[in-house]
Amino acid sequence: METYTALRHFADSWGLLAMALYFVGVVVFTLRPGAKRLAEEAASIPLKED
């Protein structure tokens, strides 16, 4: 049971930090300069005729 408790404590502390950093990274990646052009290109893919 001690191993479970140690892993649970690790996940509660460092797991939360890792998920928060991942979330911040995704937001920064999405809002970076130049992302608008790439998003518009990706959004128009279904409308393009071959």
N, C-alpha and C positions, 0 to 999 in steps of 0.2 A: 504494500500500500504506500510505502514511502516514495517509490519511483513515480507512481501516479500523482502523488501530491506535488512532487518536484516538477514534473512535466506540466501539471495544471498551473502552477505558479508561474512557470516560464511562459506559457501561452497567454496567461492573463496579463503579464506585464510587457514582454517583448513582442508578443503577437499583436497586441493592440498598437504598439508603436510602429511595427512593420506595416500594418494595414493603413494606418494614418499616413505614413510616408508614401505608400503606394497611391493612395487617394490624391494627395497633394501633387505627386508626379503626373498622374493622369490629367488633373486639372491644368497644370502648367503646360503639359504637352498639347492639350486641346486649345489653349488660349495663346499659344506662342505666335509670334509674327510669321506670316506666311501660311498659316494653317487654313485661313479662309479660302484661299485659292485652291488648295488641295481638296478641301471639303466640297467646294462647288464643283470641281471636276468629278469627284466621286459621286456626287448627287446627280449629275447629269448623265452618268453612264447608261442607266436604263432608257433614257430618251434618245440616245444616239441610234441612228440607223446604220446597219452594216453595209 
